[in-house]
Amino acid sequence: MLRAADPNIPSFEELLTSDALAFVGELVREFSPRLDALLQKRMLVHQSLRNGAHPDFLDETREIRKSDWKVESIPVDLRQRRVEITGPVDRKMVINALNSGADVYMADFEDSHSPTWDGTIQGQVNLRDAVDRTIRYTGPDGREYKLGEKLATLMMRPRGLHLIEKHVLIASRPVPASLFDYGLFLYHNAKKLIGRGTAPYFYIPKLESYFEARFWKEIFNYSENALKLPHASIRCSVLIETILAGFQMDEILYELRERITALNFGRWDYIFSLVKFLGHDSRFIVPERPLLPMTTPFLKSGSVLLAKTCHKRGAYPIGGMAAQVPIKGDPRSQDTIDKVVVDKKREASEGYVGAWVAHPGLVPIVKNVFNEAVESRNTAIADVSRDDLFRVPAPKISEQALRTNVAVSLRYLESWLGGVGCVAINNLMEDTATVEICRAQIWQWIHHSAKLLDGPTITRELFRSILNEEMAKLTAGISAQADEGSYSRTAGDLLDALVTSNGFPEFMTLLAYDYLG
C-alpha cells in the first residue's frame, strides 16, 4: 500500500489524490526492481574504476556507432531552442521563467531544488497551475505576477535515479524520487499539455549508461499505455553530465531514438564525475575551478563530441549554463555579459544550437548569439579520441581557490538545508552541482596531498582550519536566537564529512537529505 505524508500546503489534496498516487504506485511496483538492478550495476562499474579500469567506447555497441540512423523528428514547439532558462519550481520563478522570452523553461526538481516535502509538492502544484494557465503570485511588496501571452515551452527535470522520496512509502520503503516526480507531473498534466498542442517533455539527469536510457524508454512506454496517451507523445532531452555517459552518447540517443530531442552538456557535474570515477588516480588531479574553462582539453573534447554526435543523429546539441547574474547599475555587469557572449560564441562555433541561462536578463543576450550563428554554424568538427577525453591539465591550486570552494559550499549547503536550492553567490546562480565539484576537488586534493601554489600541502588539518575561519565569517553577527534556527553548523559538519572521508561519498544529496523536512 502506498502512503504519503501530509504536506503543509493548501492544495495537497488536489494533487495527492488516490488515483494519482495509484499511478505512482504502479510505476514503483513495475520499475523499482529494475532500478535496484541498475543501481547495483552502477556500483560494480564504480568499483572497477576504483580498481584501475578507465571508461572507454564499448565494443558491444560498435555497430550502433558505425551504423547510419537518426532520431525521430523533433516536435514543432521544440525546434527552436536557442535559449533555455532553468531554475527551481517556486511560484514566482515559474511565472518569470515562462514569461522570460526563452524558448524553453526547464522546471527543475533536481540540482536547483532543495527537496523538502512542502517544497516538492508546492512545486508540483505550481506546474499544474502553470499548465492550467491559472498561476498567480503576489510578492511581499504587493506586486502581482501572472502569465503573459507568449510562453516558453515547458520541460520538467525529475530527480536522479539514485534519490528517494522518503515521504511516500510502499510497504515501509521510500519510493524512488525520479518515479514520484515524473509520475505525479505526468498524471496531472499530460493530457492537458497534449490538448494545448504541446506534450509532456522531460529533461533526464545523471545517466551513466545506455541501460539507464533504456530504463527511461520503458517507463515512457508503460506510462503511455497506462494513461492512454498517444504513442511517443512523451519526449525527452538527456543531460550528459557524467564521463561514463560521455562515452555512450550514440547509444543513449539510439535507445531513446523515438523520443529524444537533444543532449545537453553539463560542465560542473561532468568534472565532478571525472573526479568521482577517476580521482583516486593521481594522473587525474584537477586544478582549481577558475582554471577549468570549457577550452580545457578534456572538456572541449567532450563538448565537441556531443555536438558532433547530435548533428550526426538529428538531435539538438544544447550548450551549458550561463550562471551569471547581471545586476542593474553595477559597472561590472558589462564584463559579465561579455564573458557570456564569448562562451556562447564558442559553443555556436562547435555546432551548438542553443544554451542554458539561469537569469532572465541573459535570455536576449544568449538568444542573439545563436540567432547570429544560425547561418555560419560549423558542424565539420574533428574526430575526438578516447585519449582526448582524459586530457586533464596540471593541478595548479591557490589557497584562495581552496578557501572559495569551502566558503561557497558552506553558503550553498546552509541554504539547501533551509529549503532553498538555487542561490546567488558572488553574482553567480549556484546549485547542487557547484557543491559537488567544490567538495570533490577538496577531497581529491587531500587524498593526494596536493600542494598549494605557495607551498603548503593540502591536508585535513589545513581544510579544517579554513573551514573554521569560513564558519566564523558565516555566523558573524548572527544573534544567539537566530543561530538556533541556522543550518550553518550542520552545513559545516556535512562538508567535513564529504571531504575528509577515506572513500568518496557518492552524492552530497544522499548524505544531506536526512536533514530535510
ZAVOMI-780788 format. One record per residue (C-alpha): x, y, z; residue in one letter; residue number from 1. Coordinates in steps of 0.05 Angstrom, whole numbers, padded with zeros to 5 digits. Layout:
BEGIN
R X Y Z A NUM
...
//
This chain:
BEGIN
R 00000 00000 00000 M 1
R 00026 00069 -00019 L 2
R 00025 00121 00037 R 3
R 00043 00195 00031 A 4
R 00055 00245 00086 A 5
R 00010 00306 00091 D 6
R 00049 00368 00068 P 7
R 00031 00435 00099 N 8
R 00003 00467 00036 I 9
R -00069 00483 00018 P 10
R -00073 00445 -00049 S 11
R -00042 00378 -00030 F 12
R -00109 00341 -00031 E 13
R -00120 00363 -00103 E 14
R -00051 00336 -00122 L 15
R -00041 00274 -00079 L 16
R -00107 00242 -00100 T 17
R -00118 00168 -00093 S 18
R -00115 00160 -00169 D 19
R -00051 00200 -00176 A 20
R -00018 00160 -00120 L 21
R -00043 00096 -00151 A 22
R -00008 00113 -00216 F 23
R 00057 00129 -00179 V 24
R 00049 00063 -00142 G 25
R 00041 00026 -00208 E 26
R 00106 00057 -00233 L 27
R 00142 00039 -00169 V 28
R 00119 -00033 -00167 R 29
R 00135 -00043 -00241 E 30
R 00203 -00008 -00243 F 31
R 00234 -00010 -00173 S 32
R 00265 -00079 -00183 P 33
R 00296 -00057 -00248 R 34
R 00321 00007 -00217 L 35
R 00352 -00032 -00159 D 36
R 00389 -00075 -00210 A 37
R 00413 -00014 -00248 L 38
R 00439 00019 -00185 L 39
R 00475 -00045 -00167 Q 40
R 00506 -00046 -00236 K 41
R 00529 00025 -00224 R 42
R 00565 00004 -00161 M 43
R 00601 -00053 -00197 L 44
R 00624 -00005 -00251 V 45
R 00647 00046 -00199 H 46
R 00687 -00009 -00163 Q 47
R 00721 -00029 -00228 S 48
R 00741 00043 -00239 L 49
R 00770 00048 -00169 R 50
R 00809 -00016 -00185 N 51
R 00843 00018 -00244 G 52
R 00795 00010 -00303 A 53
R 00782 00071 -00347 H 54
R 00718 00088 -00386 P 55
R 00720 00072 -00460 D 56
R 00676 00066 -00521 F 57
R 00640 -00001 -00517 L 58
R 00657 -00060 -00563 D 59
R 00587 -00088 -00553 E 60
R 00555 -00027 -00585 T 61
R 00605 -00014 -00641 R 62
R 00553 -00027 -00694 E 63
R 00506 00026 -00665 I 64
R 00562 00077 -00670 R 65
R 00581 00057 -00741 K 66
R 00510 00050 -00769 S 67
R 00471 00104 -00805 D 68
R 00408 00122 -00765 W 69
R 00374 00184 -00737 K 70
R 00327 00201 -00681 V 71
R 00254 00216 -00697 E 72
R 00234 00285 -00720 S 73
R 00231 00339 -00667 I 74
R 00163 00366 -00643 P 75
R 00146 00434 -00672 V 76
R 00150 00471 -00605 D 77
R 00220 00444 -00592 L 78
R 00250 00461 -00659 R 79
R 00278 00527 -00635 Q 80
R 00319 00521 -00572 R 81
R 00368 00578 -00577 R 82
R 00360 00595 -00503 V 83
R 00332 00553 -00447 E 84
R 00322 00582 -00378 I 85
R 00328 00534 -00320 T 86
R 00311 00541 -00247 G 87
R 00272 00518 -00187 P 88
R 00197 00509 -00184 V 89
R 00178 00563 -00134 D 90
R 00116 00601 -00157 R 91
R 00149 00667 -00176 K 92
R 00205 00632 -00214 M 93
R 00156 00590 -00254 V 94
R 00118 00653 -00276 I 95
R 00181 00693 -00292 N 96
R 00215 00636 -00329 A 97
R 00154 00622 -00373 L 98
R 00149 00697 -00388 N 99
R 00224 00707 -00398 S 100
R 00226 00703 -00474 G 101
R 00266 00639 -00471 A 102
R 00248 00583 -00519 D 103
R 00245 00531 -00464 V 104
R 00237 00533 -00388 Y 105
R 00265 00472 -00353 M 106
R 00227 00467 -00287 A 107
R 00277 00435 -00241 D 108
R 00263 00385 -00185 F 109
R 00336 00365 -00185 E 110
R 00400 00406 -00177 D 111
R 00368 00473 -00164 S 112
R 00313 00444 -00119 H 113
R 00320 00431 -00044 S 114
R 00274 00371 -00039 P 115
R 00236 00389 00024 T 116
R 00168 00355 00025 W 117
R 00128 00420 00025 D 118
R 00173 00450 -00029 G 119
R 00167 00389 -00074 T 120
R 00091 00386 -00070 I 121
R 00084 00461 -00077 Q 122
R 00128 00456 -00139 G 123
R 00081 00405 -00169 Q 124
R 00022 00450 -00153 V 125
R 00057 00508 -00186 N 126
R 00069 00469 -00250 L 127
R -00002 00444 -00251 R 128
R -00027 00515 -00245 D 129
R 00021 00538 -00299 A 130
R -00004 00485 -00347 V 131
R -00076 00507 -00330 D 132
R -00055 00580 -00341 R 133
R -00084 00598 -00274 T 134
R -00019 00611 -00236 I 135
R -00014 00677 -00199 R 136
R 00034 00704 -00147 Y 137
R 00033 00765 -00102 T 138
R 00102 00788 -00076 G 139
R 00115 00815 -00007 P 140
R 00115 00885 -00038 D 141
R 00045 00874 -00066 G 142
R 00069 00865 -00138 R 143
R 00026 00817 -00178 E 144
R 00056 00764 -00224 Y 145
R 00017 00727 -00278 K 146
R 00029 00693 -00345 L 147
R 00035 00733 -00408 G 148
R 00012 00714 -00478 E 149
R 00077 00684 -00505 K 150
R 00106 00630 -00461 L 151
R 00168 00586 -00462 A 152
R 00157 00512 -00476 T 153
R 00154 00475 -00410 L 154
R 00202 00418 -00395 M 155
R 00208 00384 -00328 M 156
R 00270 00353 -00296 R 157
R 00256 00299 -00243 P 158
R 00307 00278 -00191 R 159
R 00362 00229 -00209 G 160
R 00355 00153 -00206 L 161
R 00396 00148 -00142 H 162
R 00350 00190 -00098 L 163
R 00289 00171 -00056 I 164
R 00226 00207 -00034 E 165
R 00223 00190 00040 K 166
R 00153 00218 00050 H 167
R 00120 00168 00004 V 168
R 00124 00095 00024 L 169
R 00104 00027 -00004 I 170
R 00109 -00028 00048 A 171
R 00150 00019 00092 S 172
R 00201 00030 00036 R 173
R 00212 00101 00007 P 174
R 00195 00106 -00067 V 175
R 00246 00127 -00120 P 176
R 00245 00203 -00124 A 177
R 00251 00201 -00200 S 178
R 00188 00160 -00208 L 179
R 00150 00203 -00158 F 180
R 00168 00269 -00191 D 181
R 00157 00243 -00261 Y 182
R 00093 00204 -00246 G 183
R 00058 00259 -00208 L 184
R 00073 00311 -00261 F 185
R 00053 00265 -00318 L 186
R -00012 00242 -00286 Y 187
R -00037 00313 -00274 H 188
R -00011 00348 -00336 N 189
R 00000 00301 -00395 A 190
R -00069 00303 -00427 K 191
R -00077 00378 -00415 K 192
R -00009 00391 -00448 L 193
R -00027 00348 -00508 I 194
R -00094 00384 -00512 G 195
R -00057 00450 -00517 R 196
R -00016 00427 -00576 G 197
R 00047 00411 -00537 T 198
R 00063 00348 -00497 A 199
R 00098 00324 -00433 P 200
R 00172 00339 -00442 Y 201
R 00226 00316 -00394 F 202
R 00300 00330 -00382 Y 203
R 00333 00266 -00356 I 204
R 00392 00277 -00309 P 205
R 00453 00238 -00285 K 206
R 00451 00179 -00333 L 207
R 00513 00135 -00331 E 208
R 00497 00084 -00386 S 209
R 00452 00067 -00444 Y 210
R 00419 00015 -00399 F 211
R 00392 00073 -00358 E 212
R 00367 00107 -00422 A 213
R 00332 00041 -00439 R 214
R 00301 00042 -00369 F 215
R 00270 00111 -00382 W 216
R 00245 00087 -00450 K 217
R 00209 00030 -00416 E 218
R 00179 00078 -00365 I 219
R 00154 00123 -00422 F 220
R 00123 00064 -00459 N 221
R 00089 00038 -00396 Y 222
R 00062 00107 -00377 S 223
R 00031 00119 -00445 E 224
R -00005 00053 -00442 N 225
R -00028 00064 -00371 A 226
R -00054 00134 -00383 L 227
R -00078 00121 -00454 K 228
R -00032 00174 -00485 L 229
R -00012 00174 -00558 P 230
R 00049 00131 -00572 H 231
R 00115 00171 -00568 A 232
R 00079 00233 -00544 S 233
R 00126 00235 -00484 I 234
R 00191 00266 -00507 R 235
R 00257 00278 -00471 C 236
R 00325 00310 -00472 S 237
R 00384 00280 -00436 V 238
R 00439 00314 -00396 L 239
R 00509 00288 -00409 I 240
R 00538 00304 -00341 E 241
R 00578 00241 -00326 T 242
R 00641 00220 -00363 I 243
R 00611 00150 -00367 L 244
R 00553 00176 -00408 A 245
R 00602 00216 -00449 G 246
R 00628 00151 -00478 F 247
R 00557 00126 -00494 Q 248
R 00523 00185 -00527 M 249
R 00507 00147 -00591 D 250
R 00479 00090 -00551 E 251
R 00436 00136 -00507 I 252
R 00408 00170 -00569 L 253
R 00395 00103 -00601 Y 254
R 00357 00074 -00542 E 255
R 00312 00136 -00539 L 256
R 00310 00150 -00614 R 257
R 00234 00153 -00616 E 258
R 00232 00204 -00561 R 259
R 00296 00242 -00552 I 260
R 00304 00313 -00578 T 261
R 00371 00338 -00551 A 262
R 00433 00325 -00510 L 263
R 00458 00378 -00462 N 264
R 00530 00384 -00436 F 265
R 00531 00394 -00360 G 266
R 00600 00422 -00345 R 267
R 00605 00422 -00269 W 268
R 00574 00354 -00260 D 269
R 00618 00326 -00316 Y 270
R 00680 00350 -00279 I 271
R 00652 00323 -00214 F 272
R 00642 00255 -00246 S 273
R 00713 00253 -00271 L 274
R 00739 00264 -00200 V 275
R 00688 00215 -00172 K 276
R 00706 00159 -00221 F 277
R 00780 00172 -00233 L 278
R 00800 00216 -00175 G 279
R 00837 00160 -00140 H 280
R 00888 00163 -00196 D 281
R 00939 00219 -00188 S 282
R 00940 00229 -00264 R 283
R 00871 00260 -00258 F 284
R 00882 00312 -00203 I 285
R 00844 00372 -00228 V 286
R 00866 00445 -00218 P 287
R 00824 00498 -00184 E 288
R 00757 00516 -00215 R 289
R 00779 00582 -00249 P 290
R 00830 00540 -00288 L 291
R 00776 00494 -00316 L 292
R 00742 00535 -00372 P 293
R 00708 00498 -00428 M 294
R 00771 00507 -00470 T 295
R 00806 00458 -00423 T 296
R 00825 00399 -00468 P 297
R 00783 00344 -00436 F 298
R 00722 00390 -00430 L 299
R 00729 00417 -00501 K 300
R 00735 00346 -00527 S 301
R 00673 00323 -00491 G 302
R 00635 00384 -00515 S 303
R 00657 00376 -00587 V 304
R 00640 00302 -00586 L 305
R 00569 00317 -00560 L 306
R 00556 00368 -00616 A 307
R 00584 00322 -00669 K 308
R 00543 00263 -00645 T 309
R 00479 00303 -00643 C 310
R 00487 00330 -00713 H 311
R 00502 00261 -00740 K 312
R 00439 00233 -00708 R 313
R 00390 00290 -00719 G 314
R 00385 00312 -00646 A 315
R 00398 00382 -00620 Y 316
R 00463 00397 -00581 P 317
R 00447 00446 -00525 I 318
R 00503 00483 -00491 G 319
R 00519 00493 -00418 G 320
R 00495 00541 -00365 M 321
R 00508 00616 -00363 A 322
R 00502 00623 -00288 A 323
R 00520 00697 -00284 Q 324
R 00471 00745 -00251 V 325
R 00472 00813 -00285 P 326
R 00460 00868 -00234 I 327
R 00429 00934 -00256 K 328
R 00474 00993 -00243 G 329
R 00535 00951 -00228 D 330
R 00593 00973 -00275 P 331
R 00618 00901 -00274 R 332
R 00555 00875 -00308 S 333
R 00581 00891 -00377 Q 334
R 00643 00849 -00364 D 335
R 00597 00793 -00341 T 336
R 00556 00798 -00405 I 337
R 00619 00800 -00448 D 338
R 00643 00735 -00417 K 339
R 00576 00702 -00430 V 340
R 00577 00724 -00503 V 341
R 00648 00697 -00513 V 342
R 00628 00630 -00484 D 343
R 00564 00623 -00524 K 344
R 00601 00642 -00588 K 345
R 00649 00585 -00573 R 346
R 00590 00538 -00566 E 347
R 00559 00562 -00630 A 348
R 00625 00552 -00667 S 349
R 00626 00480 -00642 E 350
R 00557 00467 -00671 G 351
R 00511 00480 -00612 Y 352
R 00442 00507 -00629 V 353
R 00428 00539 -00562 G 354
R 00447 00541 -00488 A 355
R 00422 00549 -00417 W 356
R 00416 00612 -00375 V 357
R 00398 00619 -00301 A 358
R 00373 00691 -00303 H 359
R 00320 00724 -00348 P 360
R 00367 00782 -00360 G 361
R 00412 00737 -00402 L 362
R 00357 00710 -00447 V 363
R 00361 00763 -00502 P 364
R 00437 00764 -00500 I 365
R 00445 00689 -00509 V 366
R 00388 00685 -00559 K 367
R 00421 00739 -00601 N 368
R 00487 00700 -00603 V 369
R 00453 00637 -00630 F 370
R 00409 00677 -00678 N 371
R 00471 00707 -00710 E 372
R 00506 00639 -00712 A 373
R 00449 00602 -00747 V 374
R 00477 00612 -00817 E 375
R 00550 00604 -00800 S 376
R 00549 00545 -00753 R 377
R 00608 00498 -00761 N 378
R 00588 00425 -00760 T 379
R 00651 00398 -00794 A 380
R 00685 00382 -00727 I 381
R 00747 00340 -00719 A 382
R 00743 00270 -00690 D 383
R 00751 00260 -00616 V 384
R 00791 00201 -00589 S 385
R 00787 00165 -00522 R 386
R 00852 00197 -00500 D 387
R 00825 00267 -00516 D 388
R 00771 00257 -00464 L 389
R 00824 00246 -00410 F 390
R 00870 00306 -00423 R 391
R 00869 00338 -00354 V 392
R 00913 00400 -00343 P 393
R 00967 00404 -00289 A 394
R 00939 00414 -00219 P 395
R 00951 00487 -00200 K 396
R 00916 00505 -00135 I 397
R 00917 00570 -00097 S 398
R 00897 00579 -00024 E 399
R 00845 00629 -00047 Q 400
R 00813 00577 -00092 A 401
R 00812 00526 -00036 L 402
R 00781 00577 00010 R 403
R 00729 00597 -00042 T 404
R 00709 00524 -00051 N 405
R 00698 00519 00025 V 406
R 00661 00585 00030 A 407
R 00615 00573 -00029 V 408
R 00599 00502 -00006 S 409
R 00582 00526 00064 L 410
R 00536 00581 00039 R 411
R 00501 00536 -00010 Y 412
R 00492 00478 00039 L 413
R 00463 00525 00091 E 414
R 00412 00549 00040 S 415
R 00396 00479 00015 W 416
R 00385 00453 00085 L 417
R 00338 00512 00095 G 418
R 00297 00493 00034 G 419
R 00328 00538 -00020 V 420
R 00364 00500 -00075 G 421
R 00384 00557 -00122 C 422
R 00427 00611 -00091 V 423
R 00462 00673 -00117 A 424
R 00533 00673 -00090 I 425
R 00585 00723 -00116 N 426
R 00538 00742 -00173 N 427
R 00531 00670 -00197 L 428
R 00469 00626 -00191 M 429
R 00495 00564 -00156 E 430
R 00462 00497 -00148 D 431
R 00479 00427 -00123 T 432
R 00529 00416 -00179 A 433
R 00572 00472 -00151 T 434
R 00578 00439 -00083 V 435
R 00592 00372 -00115 E 436
R 00652 00397 -00155 I 437
R 00677 00440 -00097 C 438
R 00677 00383 -00047 R 439
R 00703 00333 -00099 A 440
R 00763 00377 -00112 Q 441
R 00778 00386 -00038 I 442
R 00771 00312 -00026 W 443
R 00818 00296 -00083 Q 444
R 00869 00347 -00063 W 445
R 00870 00320 00008 I 446
R 00871 00248 -00017 H 447
R 00933 00261 -00059 H 448
R 00967 00310 -00012 S 449
R 00967 00362 -00067 A 450
R 01007 00425 -00056 K 451
R 00984 00497 -00058 L 452
R 01020 00544 -00106 L 453
R 01052 00579 -00046 D 454
R 01077 00515 -00015 G 455
R 01034 00482 00039 P 456
R 01006 00413 00029 T 457
R 00930 00407 00029 I 458
R 00913 00364 00089 T 459
R 00852 00351 00132 R 460
R 00882 00398 00184 E 461
R 00890 00454 00134 L 462
R 00820 00444 00107 F 463
R 00791 00445 00178 R 464
R 00829 00508 00195 S 465
R 00799 00543 00134 I 466
R 00731 00512 00149 L 467
R 00732 00542 00219 N 468
R 00751 00610 00193 E 469
R 00697 00609 00140 E 470
R 00646 00584 00190 M 471
R 00663 00643 00235 A 472
R 00652 00691 00177 K 473
R 00585 00658 00160 L 474
R 00559 00663 00231 T 475
R 00588 00731 00248 A 476
R 00534 00778 00271 G 477
R 00482 00723 00279 I 478
R 00447 00730 00346 S 479
R 00443 00671 00393 A 480
R 00368 00664 00379 Q 481
R 00379 00666 00304 A 482
R 00436 00617 00310 D 483
R 00389 00565 00338 E 484
R 00350 00566 00273 G 485
R 00412 00568 00229 S 486
R 00436 00510 00188 Y 487
R 00509 00534 00187 S 488
R 00535 00483 00238 R 489
R 00502 00426 00202 T 490
R 00529 00452 00136 A 491
R 00599 00453 00165 G 492
R 00592 00382 00192 D 493
R 00566 00357 00125 L 494
R 00622 00390 00086 L 495
R 00673 00360 00134 D 496
R 00643 00291 00124 A 497
R 00643 00299 00048 L 498
R 00716 00319 00040 V 499
R 00753 00282 00096 T 500
R 00725 00212 00089 S 501
R 00772 00158 00064 N 502
R 00725 00136 00009 G 503
R 00690 00184 -00038 F 504
R 00617 00197 -00018 P 505
R 00574 00184 -00079 E 506
R 00528 00245 -00076 F 507
R 00522 00303 -00028 M 508
R 00446 00297 -00030 T 509
R 00448 00226 -00004 L 510
R 00482 00250 00060 L 511
R 00443 00314 00067 A 512
R 00373 00290 00051 Y 513
R 00360 00263 00121 D 514
R 00366 00333 00149 Y 515
R 00309 00359 00106 L 516
R 00236 00362 00128 G 517
//
